[in-house]
Amino acid sequence: MDSMSPTAVSILFLGLVALVSLLSMIRTVPQATVAVVTVFGKYRRLMREGLNLKLPWEAIYDRISLQNRALEIEFQAITQDQANVKFSTMIVYAVANADEEMVKKATFSFASANEFQLALQRTIDGSVRQFVATTKQAEILGMRGEIVQHTKKQLDEVVSSWGYDVRDIQITDMTFDKEIMDSMATVVSSKNLLAAAENQGAALLVKRTKDAQAEAAFKTIGAEAEKKAAALRGEGLALFRKNVAEGMKEAAETLKDAGVNQSFLLFLEYTDALKYVADHAQGKVIFMDNGAGAADQVVQRLTAMIVDVPRGDYPAPKPAVSGS
């Protein structure tokens, strides 16, 4: 095989050099990123996402991400009543937009990303300190929203001039010194105890009120029942006496028609009463007069109780004879 001529070798060499030069000029830019191109230190243009061609005399100064970035900072502030508060805060920020002028601001406002973060941190620190200095300790825990609004309002005015935008601020934690935390815990505990005591007192008052109302209702019902029972007992006793009186009247008239002395009826009632007492004595001893004139004395006493019957209808009782 014949060797290549010098001309062909030169052409091949130049082709290889051109290919290598072309490949060295090709640059790729990741998604959501722009590359800042300078020529001899002066801004020239931007490279967008994808495949780009960089001329040999151009240099890539920096690559700026358009995505959100997060920064977590911690600092302290003092309230109006001299309480030390520790803050843990997260800030979400990004380049305001992908416009060329805004990207230029974000690129050349600070010499490095660390210096930008330092400025952002100090700005947030000062804004929060300014707000907390006008607030008392007891109010600060419930004012996270107000602190965020105040801080973001001031940041928007400052950070926009740097080409950035603060998307979100979150106060993740607020803590006081141990002595203050202990005192706050004591205050909360005492308030809870006071509330519990008030609730227990109210519950006890309700219970006693209900008990009193129930007792009053019970006594009222009992009194009404006793009243009705007494009325029924009175009616029953009156009816019983009426029936007894009518029965004795009929018996007396029957004895009179039969020619029997009506005093005998009283004696029978007396003996029946004695029998009833003996049946219900429950083992107790009953003393009775057993003399010969005991019966006459009983009849005489019973007869004396009948005041409505003329004395002529009853024979005079015989004098009692004392037994030996």
Backbone torsions as a table, in degrees:
resi	resn	phi	psi	omega
1	MET	NA	131.8	-179.0
2	ASP	-69.8	141.6	176.7
3	SER	-70.2	153.4	-178.4
4	MET	-70.1	148.1	179.1
5	SER	-74.4	155.9	177.7
6	PRO	-56.6	-32.7	-179.4
7	THR	-66.5	-42.2	-179.6
8	ALA	-65.8	-37.9	178.5
9	VAL	-64.3	-40.6	179.6
10	SER	-64.6	-41.6	179.5
11	ILE	-64.7	-41.0	178.8
12	LEU	-64.3	-42.2	179.3
13	PHE	-63.0	-44.6	178.9
14	LEU	-63.6	-35.7	178.2
15	GLY	-64.6	-42.5	178.3
16	LEU	-64.1	-41.2	178.8
17	VAL	-63.4	-41.1	179.6
18	ALA	-64.6	-39.5	179.6
19	LEU	-66.2	-43.8	178.5
20	VAL	-63.7	-40.4	179.1
21	SER	-64.7	-40.9	179.2
22	LEU	-64.7	-43.4	178.6
23	LEU	-64.5	-35.3	178.9
24	SER	-70.2	-18.9	-179.5
25	MET	-89.1	-9.7	-178.1
26	ILE	-86.4	131.5	178.0
27	ARG	-131.5	143.9	174.5
28	THR	-113.0	138.1	179.1
29	VAL	-113.8	126.7	-178.5
30	PRO	-64.6	164.2	177.7
31	GLN	-61.8	144.4	179.7
32	ALA	60.2	32.0	179.2
33	THR	-139.4	145.8	173.3
34	VAL	-126.4	146.1	177.5
35	ALA	-107.7	133.8	-179.8
36	VAL	-95.0	123.2	-176.6
37	VAL	-107.0	134.0	176.5
38	THR	-124.8	156.8	175.3
39	VAL	-124.5	113.7	-177.5
40	PHE	55.2	39.7	175.9
41	GLY	86.5	-4.1	-179.5
42	LYS	-105.6	139.7	-178.9
43	TYR	-59.3	136.5	-179.1
44	ARG	-119.7	-54.8	-175.3
45	ARG	-165.9	-179.4	176.7
46	LEU	-115.5	145.4	170.2
47	MET	-104.4	126.3	-179.1
48	ARG	-90.6	179.2	-178.2
49	GLU	-59.8	144.8	176.3
50	GLY	106.5	-155.4	-176.9
51	LEU	-86.7	128.5	-179.7
52	ASN	-132.9	158.8	178.9
53	LEU	-112.3	123.4	179.8
54	LYS	-110.1	124.9	179.2
55	LEU	-72.0	153.3	-175.2
56	PRO	-58.9	-32.9	-178.7
57	TRP	-86.1	-0.2	177.2
58	GLU	-93.5	151.6	177.9
59	ALA	-131.6	144.1	176.5
60	ILE	-86.9	111.3	-176.5
61	TYR	-74.8	-44.3	-177.6
62	ASP	-163.4	158.1	173.0
63	ARG	-113.4	123.3	-176.0
64	ILE	-108.7	124.2	176.8
65	SER	-83.0	135.4	176.7
66	LEU	-92.7	1.2	-179.9
67	GLN	-80.5	162.8	176.5
68	ASN	-68.7	141.9	176.1
69	ARG	-125.4	149.2	-176.0
70	ALA	-116.8	145.3	178.8
71	LEU	-138.1	128.4	178.5
72	GLU	-109.5	126.8	-178.4
73	ILE	-130.3	154.7	176.5
74	GLU	-131.2	138.2	179.7
75	PHE	-157.7	175.9	-178.4
76	GLN	-125.2	153.2	177.4
77	ALA	-143.2	158.0	-177.9
78	ILE	-117.2	130.1	-178.6
79	THR	-77.5	176.8	-179.3
80	GLN	-62.7	-33.9	178.9
81	ASP	-97.0	29.1	170.0
82	GLN	64.8	36.8	174.5
83	ALA	-100.2	133.7	-178.3
84	ASN	-87.2	123.9	-177.2
85	VAL	-118.2	131.1	177.6
86	LYS	-102.1	129.4	-177.4
87	PHE	-112.7	140.1	167.6
88	SER	-120.0	120.1	-170.5
89	THR	-130.8	141.9	174.0
90	MET	-117.2	131.2	-179.3
91	ILE	-117.7	130.9	174.8
92	VAL	-108.6	123.1	-177.0
93	TYR	-139.4	166.4	178.3
94	ALA	-164.7	168.9	172.2
95	VAL	-61.8	137.4	-172.0
96	ALA	-55.7	-45.2	176.0
97	ASN	-161.8	178.5	-175.7
98	ALA	-92.0	10.6	177.7
99	ASP	-64.5	151.6	-175.5
100	GLU	-61.8	-44.4	-178.4
101	GLU	-64.5	-39.2	-179.3
102	MET	-69.1	-38.0	178.0
103	VAL	-66.5	-38.3	177.6
104	LYS	-61.6	-41.3	177.8
105	LYS	-62.0	-47.9	-178.7
106	ALA	-62.7	-28.5	-177.1
107	THR	-82.3	-42.5	-169.8
108	PHE	-105.2	2.2	178.5
109	SER	-70.0	-33.8	-179.6
110	PHE	-130.3	154.0	-178.4
111	ALA	-71.9	-27.6	179.7
112	SER	-151.8	165.9	178.7
113	ALA	-66.0	-32.4	179.5
114	ASN	-64.3	-39.0	179.2
115	GLU	-68.7	-36.3	175.8
116	PHE	-63.2	-45.4	179.0
117	GLN	-62.8	-36.9	177.7
118	LEU	-64.6	-44.1	178.2
119	ALA	-63.9	-40.7	179.0
120	LEU	-63.6	-42.8	-179.8
121	GLN	-63.8	-44.6	-178.9
122	ARG	-67.9	-34.5	177.7
123	THR	-65.6	-43.9	178.2
124	ILE	-65.7	-42.8	179.1
125	ASP	-56.8	-48.7	-178.5
126	GLY	-66.3	-37.3	179.9
127	SER	-66.1	-43.5	180.0
128	VAL	-67.8	-41.7	178.1
129	ARG	-59.6	-41.0	179.8
130	GLN	-62.0	-41.6	-179.8
131	PHE	-70.5	-45.6	-176.3
132	VAL	-64.7	-31.3	-178.5
133	ALA	-64.2	-18.0	-180.0
134	THR	-102.7	8.4	-175.4
135	THR	-122.5	145.7	179.0
136	LYS	-87.2	160.0	-176.3
137	GLN	-56.4	-44.5	-174.9
138	ALA	-67.7	-17.8	-175.9
139	GLU	-99.6	-19.4	-167.7
140	ILE	-66.4	-34.4	-176.0
141	LEU	-66.3	-27.0	-179.1
142	GLY	-97.7	15.4	-174.9
143	MET	-122.4	33.3	178.3
144	ARG	-62.3	-43.6	-179.6
145	GLY	-61.6	-42.8	179.8
146	GLU	-65.6	-37.9	178.7
147	ILE	-64.3	-43.5	-179.5
148	VAL	-64.0	-44.3	-179.9
149	GLN	-62.7	-43.6	179.5
150	HIS	-63.1	-44.1	-177.7
151	THR	-67.8	-44.5	-177.4
152	LYS	-66.6	-34.9	178.4
153	LYS	-61.8	-43.8	178.9
154	GLN	-70.9	-36.1	-180.0
155	LEU	-67.2	-39.4	-179.0
156	ASP	-58.1	-36.9	-179.1
157	GLU	-71.8	-34.5	-176.2
158	VAL	-86.7	-48.1	-172.4
159	VAL	-69.4	-31.0	179.0
160	SER	-61.4	-30.7	177.8
161	SER	-72.2	-14.4	177.1
162	TRP	-94.3	-1.6	-179.6
163	GLY	89.2	9.3	-178.8
164	TYR	-116.3	168.7	178.2
165	ASP	-138.5	129.8	176.7
166	VAL	-85.5	112.1	-175.9
167	ARG	-81.6	-35.9	-175.9
168	ASP	-158.5	146.9	173.8
169	ILE	-130.3	127.9	179.0
170	GLN	-128.2	124.9	173.6
171	ILE	-88.6	102.8	-174.4
172	THR	-80.0	-23.0	-177.6
173	ASP	-159.3	142.3	172.9
174	MET	-135.4	121.2	-179.2
175	THR	-133.3	150.7	176.6
176	PHE	-104.4	174.5	173.9
177	ASP	-63.9	158.7	-174.7
178	LYS	-58.3	-40.5	-179.1
179	GLU	-62.2	-41.6	-179.5
180	ILE	-69.2	-40.2	178.8
181	MET	-62.2	-40.9	178.3
182	ASP	-64.2	-42.2	179.8
183	SER	-66.9	-38.1	177.7
184	MET	-65.6	-39.1	177.4
185	ALA	-63.7	-37.5	178.2
186	THR	-65.4	-41.8	179.3
187	VAL	-63.1	-45.4	179.5
188	VAL	-63.0	-41.0	179.4
189	SER	-63.3	-42.7	179.3
190	SER	-65.5	-37.5	177.4
191	LYS	-65.4	-40.2	178.2
192	ASN	-65.0	-40.2	177.4
193	LEU	-64.0	-40.9	178.1
194	LEU	-63.2	-43.9	178.9
195	ALA	-63.7	-40.8	178.5
196	ALA	-63.5	-41.4	178.8
197	ALA	-64.2	-42.0	178.4
198	GLU	-62.6	-41.9	179.2
199	ASN	-66.0	-40.8	178.0
200	GLN	-64.7	-41.3	178.0
201	GLY	-63.1	-42.3	178.7
202	ALA	-64.4	-41.4	179.1
203	ALA	-64.7	-40.6	178.8
204	LEU	-65.3	-40.3	178.1
205	LEU	-61.7	-44.2	179.2
206	VAL	-62.6	-43.2	-179.1
207	LYS	-62.8	-46.4	-179.1
208	ARG	-67.1	-36.2	177.0
209	THR	-62.4	-44.8	178.9
210	LYS	-64.9	-39.6	178.1
211	ASP	-62.8	-42.5	179.1
212	ALA	-64.5	-41.8	178.5
213	GLN	-63.9	-40.5	178.6
214	ALA	-65.7	-40.9	178.3
215	GLU	-63.6	-42.2	178.6
216	ALA	-64.6	-42.1	178.3
217	ALA	-64.1	-39.4	178.6
218	PHE	-62.8	-44.8	-179.9
219	LYS	-66.2	-38.1	178.8
220	THR	-63.3	-45.1	178.9
221	ILE	-63.9	-41.9	178.0
222	GLY	-62.0	-42.0	179.5
223	ALA	-64.7	-41.7	178.4
224	GLU	-63.1	-42.1	179.4
225	ALA	-65.0	-42.0	178.4
226	GLU	-64.1	-38.4	178.7
227	LYS	-62.6	-45.0	179.5
228	LYS	-67.0	-39.7	179.1
229	ALA	-63.8	-41.7	178.7
230	ALA	-63.1	-40.9	179.1
231	ALA	-63.2	-41.8	179.7
232	LEU	-67.4	-39.3	177.1
233	ARG	-62.7	-41.4	179.0
234	GLY	-63.8	-42.0	178.5
235	GLU	-64.5	-40.8	178.9
236	GLY	-64.7	-42.2	-179.8
237	LEU	-66.1	-39.9	178.8
238	ALA	-64.7	-41.9	178.4
239	LEU	-64.4	-39.6	178.6
240	PHE	-62.0	-45.8	179.7
241	ARG	-64.3	-37.9	178.8
242	LYS	-64.0	-44.1	179.3
243	ASN	-64.8	-39.9	178.0
244	VAL	-62.4	-44.1	-178.9
245	ALA	-63.3	-42.3	179.8
246	GLU	-66.2	-38.9	179.0
247	GLY	-65.1	-42.2	179.3
248	MET	-66.7	-36.0	178.9
249	LYS	-63.2	-46.0	179.9
250	GLU	-63.9	-40.4	179.6
251	ALA	-64.8	-39.7	179.9
252	ALA	-64.9	-40.8	179.9
253	GLU	-66.9	-37.2	179.1
254	THR	-64.7	-44.0	178.8
255	LEU	-63.7	-38.0	-179.9
256	LYS	-65.2	-43.3	179.6
257	ASP	-65.4	-29.2	180.0
258	ALA	-84.5	-3.2	178.7
259	GLY	81.5	17.0	179.5
260	VAL	-97.7	141.3	178.8
261	ASN	-62.2	131.8	-177.3
262	GLN	-69.1	-15.9	177.1
263	SER	-64.6	-23.9	178.0
264	PHE	-62.1	-32.0	178.1
265	LEU	-63.4	-42.8	179.4
266	LEU	-64.2	-37.2	-180.0
267	PHE	-67.5	-38.2	177.0
268	LEU	-63.1	-42.4	177.8
269	GLU	-61.5	-38.7	179.8
270	TYR	-64.3	-45.7	180.0
271	THR	-66.7	-36.0	176.4
272	ASP	-63.4	-38.5	177.9
273	ALA	-64.2	-41.2	178.1
274	LEU	-63.2	-39.1	178.7
275	LYS	-63.4	-40.3	-179.9
276	TYR	-64.7	-41.3	179.3
277	VAL	-65.2	-39.9	-179.8
278	ALA	-66.0	-38.1	179.8
279	ASP	-67.0	-30.6	-176.3
280	HIS	-109.4	20.3	-177.7
281	ALA	-75.4	-16.7	178.8
282	GLN	55.1	44.7	175.5
283	GLY	82.1	3.2	-179.8
284	LYS	-82.4	152.6	-179.0
285	VAL	-87.0	129.4	178.6
286	ILE	-113.4	124.3	179.6
287	PHE	-95.6	131.1	-178.7
288	MET	-130.8	152.5	177.0
289	ASP	-75.6	119.7	-177.7
290	ASN	-110.1	19.0	179.0
291	GLY	-71.0	169.7	-177.8
292	ALA	-68.0	-32.2	-179.0
293	GLY	-94.7	11.0	-177.8
294	ALA	-63.2	-42.1	-177.6
295	ALA	-65.4	-43.0	179.8
296	ASP	-62.0	-40.4	179.6
297	GLN	-63.9	-37.5	178.9
298	VAL	-65.7	-46.2	-178.9
299	VAL	-63.5	-38.8	179.7
300	GLN	-63.5	-42.6	-179.3
301	ARG	-67.9	-39.5	179.3
302	LEU	-67.6	-38.1	-179.4
303	THR	-65.3	-35.2	-179.7
304	ALA	-65.5	-22.3	179.7
305	MET	-75.8	-19.9	-179.3
306	ILE	-86.9	101.8	-176.0
307	VAL	-99.2	-15.8	-176.8
308	ASP	-85.9	-13.7	-176.8
309	VAL	-96.0	130.3	179.0
310	PRO	-58.1	143.8	-178.3
311	ARG	-64.8	-23.4	-179.3
312	GLY	-66.3	-22.2	-177.6
313	ASP	-78.1	-12.7	-177.9
314	TYR	-119.7	136.0	176.4
315	PRO	-70.1	149.8	178.5
316	ALA	-64.8	134.8	-179.9
317	PRO	-69.0	147.9	179.8
318	LYS	-76.2	148.7	178.4
319	PRO	-65.0	142.7	-178.2
320	ALA	-72.7	138.9	178.8
321	VAL	-107.9	121.2	-178.0
322	SER	-71.0	134.5	177.7
323	GLY	-79.6	153.1	177.7
324	SER	-78.8	NA	NA
